[in-house]
Amino acid sequence: MGELSVTTVLIIEDDNKIAELLQKHLEKYGYCVKRVVDFSRVMESFQQAQPKLVLLDVNLPKYDGYYWCRQIRKESLCPILFISARSEQMDQVMALENGADDYITKPFNYEVVTAKIRSQLRRVYGDYAQTANERVLDLQGLKLYIERMEVSYGENKTMVSKKEAILLEALMKHFPKVVGRDDLLEKLWDDETFVDENTLNVNVTRVRKRLKEIGIENGIETVRGAGYRMTPRWGGAGDNETLY
């Protein structure tokens, strides 16, 4: 891959020795490696890192890897590779049924792990990514790849969470119209997650941050008493931008 230097891998492994060795090995190949250190805040670490791939152990403090795999899948389609000492077939079945892409048993060969990482990254983001029927929204150069949950502008791109993608899709589809707060809250609602006004505010803030990461300032306007709309003046001052 030509972009290993900007590919972030998140390691969720409570064996410090294994995590450290994995980190050192992957960094030799140019990956940006983040490690979870507080296992009560795994999703916070995931959201901060915005990884393109996750290495996940099964046996973890607080909750097991199957649980965290399900939580990640609510927000992201990034590849998840389990690394575990459990070698029973049922463990591998459970991992795949909970959303994993592959399962590697310990002890493992570090070169094999690296090869599997490369394979998954090619499949999802690179040469083997399926793009023939891919849905892409384009608003004056800002592109949202809905299935990939990726946004790009020019040469810059970043991953977004599921909820961030839902918000951005709604705003881009309805441009230049304002999308009401109630409409956005309804789109964010699912059977398992309670969504309130604060949740909407937080996710709008996150979308603005993602847009800023790819070089777009003031991309979303707050229309007081109504909702939000896109303001595709990329690079402009955005003088009618109103924050919370």
Salt bridges, closest charged atoms under 4 A:
GLU3 OE1 - LYS157 NZ 3.54
GLU13 OE1 - LYS106 NZ 2.77
GLU20 OE2 - LYS24 NZ 3.19
ASP57 OD2 - LYS106 NZ 3.52
ASP91 OD1 - ARG86 NH1 3.46
ASP101 OD2 - ARG73 NH2 2.95
ASP101 OD1 - ARG123 NH2 3.01
ASP102 OD2 - LYS116 NZ 3.11
GLU111 OE2 - HIS25 NE2 3.75
GLU134 OE2 - ARG148 NE 2.68
GLU147 OE2 - ARG135 NE 2.86
GLU150 OE2 - ARG148 NH1 3.40
GLU164 OE1 - ARG210 NE 3.28
GLU169 OE2 - ARG135 NH1 3.81
GLU169 OE2 - LYS173 NZ 2.86
ASP190 OD2 - LYS163 NZ 3.64
GLU192 OE1 - LYS74 NZ 2.83
GLU197 OE1 - ARG181 NH2 2.53
GLU213 OE2 - ARG210 NH1 2.88
GLU221 OE1 - ARG229 NE 2.86
GLU241 OE2 - ARG208 NH2 3.23
